[in-house]
Amino acid sequence: MKIRENIILGGDKPFVLIAGPCMIENEVLVMETAAMLKEITHKLKIPFVFKASFDKANRSSIYSERGPGIQRGIEILDKVKSQFNIPVTTDIHEPSQAEFIAGVVDIIQIPAFLCRQTDLLVAASNTNKIINVKKGQFLAPWDMKNVVEKIRECGNGQILLTERGTTFGYNNLVVDMRSLIQMREFNVPIVFDATHSVQIPGGLGTSTGGKREFVPFLSRAAASVGIDALFLEVHPNPDKALSDGPNMIKLSELEELLKPIIEIDALIKGM
C-alpha cells in the first residue's frame, strides 16, 4: 500500500513509524515535535507519518482537555504537512468529519471504541483515503473481518488494522501477539500501537493511566512477529501532557527505543 512514492506499507518493506503527540495541545508543540520526529526518522531512515488528534472525544472526564477542534486542528496538520513535507493522519468521531479532513490527511484513523460504527466507516471509505482502523479493546482479532468487509463493500481496499491491546479485567489491557498474525489473514497491512497498549483505562480516576516503561518491550515483541507500521505517541514532556501522558514516550528517548526495532524488523523481513 503506497502512502507516497517513498513510503510503502506491507510485504518486505521496512516498518513505517506513525508518531506524534496524543492531542494537538498548541501549534508550537506540534511543530516542534514534528520537526524533531522528522530529524530522528531521517537519521534512522524510517518512513514516517505524523499523527495528532484535533479532538479527544472519549476522555474519562467531562472536564478533561479535548483539543482545538476540527477547524484549527486541520489547519495545524496542514502546516505540518506542507512545512515538513511529511504525510499526516488524525482520527474522526463523526461521519461528517471524514470529508472535511480528507483534503489534508493521508490516512483517516478510526478510533478503537468506534471501529464497528458502520456510518463512520462508510463515510471514511467514501473519501478514498487510506483507512486505519484500530481494533476495539472489546473485540477478538477475527472479529475485525467484518470491519474490513464493510470498508471493502464501499469500494475502498486501502485498509490498515491496528492492534492496541485487549480489555483484561478492570482498568487493564493485555496484548496477544497472535492478533497480529490473525488480522494479517485479511490481506491488509498490520500496525502495532505500542503506547495505547500500555494504557490503564480510567486508572487515575478522572483520566487514563499507563505504564510507558513497557513500550520498548512490546514494540520489540511485535516487530519480531512482523508488523508493517509501528504507532507511538510521543511528547517532549509526557508528564506535563494534556492527554495520555502516562503512556506516551519522551521525545528525547525515541531514537534509542527505535534502534533495536529497526534491527529486528530487518532480520524478520530478510533485509
N, C-alpha and C positions, 0 to 999 in steps of 0.2 A: 504494500500500500504506500503510495507516494504522497508525502506531505509537501515536499519541494523536491527539486531535481537532486539535491544532495542529502535529502532526509527521507529514507525509505524504511518502512516498518515491515518486519517479517522475514521468514526464511533464515538465511545465514548472515543477515546484516547485523552490525553492532547494535546494541540496545540504544534506544532514544531516551534521553532524560527529559521528563516533564516536571518542571520545578518552578517554584515561586512562593511568595507568602500566601498564607491561607486566605487572607482578606486584603482587599485594596484599602489600606488604612489612610494613605495620602499619596499624592503624586511623587513627592520627594523620595519616600521609602521605596516605592515601586520602581522608580527609575534607577535608584542606586543599587537595588537588589538585582535588577535586570542587567545592569552594566557588569556587576561582579560575576553573575552567573554566566554571562557571555564570555567573559575573560577566562573563567575556570574551564568551561566546556571547550573553548577554542584551544586552550593549552593541552587539555587531555584528549582532544579530537573526538568529543562525544557530540552526536547530533542533539539539538536542544530545542525544546518548545517551552515558552514561558506560560505559567499559569497563575492566575489570581482571581478571586471571586468578587463581583461587584455587590453581591447581596448574600449574606449568610442567613437564609430564611428559616433555618431549622435550629436556631440557638436554643440552649437549655432554658434560658430565662427571657422574659419579655423585656427586661432592662438591659440585655446584652447589646453590644455594638453590632451593627449589621453591615456596615459598609456605605459607600457613597451613592448607591443606586445605579440603575442601568445606564442612564444617560451619561453621567460623569464617569462611571466605571469604564464604559466602552471608549470614551474619549481618551482616557489614560492608557488603555490597552492598545489603542490605535497609535498612540505616541510611542509606546514601547516597540511596536511592530515596525514603524517607519524609521525611528531613530537608530535602532539596533539591527534592523533587517533580520528579525527572527520571527518565526510563527508564534501565534498566541492561542490560548484556549481559556475558556471560562465556562461556568455551569449556569443552567437555566432552571427555573422552578415553575414557570407557567408557559403554556403553548405560545402565547403572543410574543414572548421574548425571543423565540427562535429566529424569526425573520428579522427582527430588529438588530440582532448581533451578527447575523450571517455575513454582512458586508465587511466585517473586520476580522472575526476569528477564523482560524484554520480548522479547529476542532471544536465541536459542541459537546460539552460534558453533561451527562445525565446523572444527578446525584443518586446514591445508593438507595435512599429511602423512597425515591420516585421511579425506580427502574422498571416498574410494571405499569406505570401510568400511560395508557395507550395514547391518549390525546397528546401528551408531551412527546412521546416517541415519534408519533406521526408528524407533528409539527417540525421537529428537528430533522427527521428524514427528508421532508419535502424541501429543505434548503439545499440538498445535495452536498452538504458538507460531511466530513468525517464525523462519525458519532462515537464518542467514548462513553460506554455505559458502565457504571460502577455496580458490581454485583451487590444486591441487598444483603445486609447483615443477617437477614432472616431467611435467605434462600440457599438451597443446595446448588452446587455448580451446574448440575444438569438442568436445573430449572431455568437457566439463562437461555436455553434453546428457544423457548417461547418468545423471549425478548428479541433475540436475533431474527426470528421469523417475522415478527411484527415490523421490524425495520426493512427487511428484505422484501416483504409484501408491498411496501411503499415504493419499491424500485431503487432503493439505496443499498448498495452492497459494501459501503465503506464503514465498517464496524470494528470497534475495539471493545474488548471486555476487560474490566479491571477487577482484580481480586483485592479486597481491602479488609479482610477479616470477617469472622462469623460470630454472632452472639453466642456467648458461652456462660450461661448463668446470668446473674445480675451484674451490671457495670463491668463487663469484661468481654474481650474478644479473643478468639484464637484463630491462627492461620493454619489451614490444612493445605500443604503444598501440592497435594493431589489435585486440588481445584485448578491449578494452572494447566495441568495435563488434560483434565476432563473438559475444560472450556475450550481448549485448542481443537478438540474434536469437531467443533462447529465451523472450523476452517476460517478463523479470524485471528488477527494478532492479539497477543495477551500482554496486559500491563500488570505490574505489581505495585500497589500503593503501600509503601513501607511505613509511612508516617501515620496514616489513618489506622493502620493495622495494630498500632500500639496504643490506640486511644483507650481510655477508661470512660465510656459514655456516662455523662452525668455524675462522674466520680467526685467532683468538687462541689456537689450540691446544686449550685446555680450555673455551673459550667463543666465542661468536659475535662477530665484529667488525662494523663498519658505517661508512658514510660519510654522516653526517647532513647534511653541507653540501649534498647533492644533493636533499634532501627538498623544498625550495621549488620547485625547477625541475621535478621530476617531478609535483608537485602541480598546478602551473600548466598543464603539458602535458596532464595528464589532464582537468582542467577544460575545456580548450579542445576536447577530443574530446567531452566530455559525460559527466558522472557524476551519480549520484543521491545518493551519500554519499562522504565522504572519511574515511578511517580513519587516525588519527595516534596514536602512543603518545608521551605527554609525561610529564615528570618535573621536579620543582623543581631537581634537580641530577643530570642524567643520568650524569655521570662517577662518581657515587657509587652509582648504581642497582645493584640486585642481579641484574637481568636486562635484557638488550637495551640497556644504556646507550649503546653507541657509535652506535646508530641512532635513539635517542629524541630528541625535540625538547625544548629547555629551555622550561619553562613561561612564563618571562618574555619569551620571544621569539615566542610563539604568535600574539599579536594581530597583529603586523606581518606574519607569514607569511600569515595568513588574508586580509588586506585585498585584495591583488590577485586572490586566488582568487575572492572574492565578486564582484569586478568582471567577471572572465572568465566566471564562471557566469551572471551576469545577461545579459551580452552574447550568449552562446551560446543561451540559452533565451528571449531576447527579452523579458526582464522590465524 
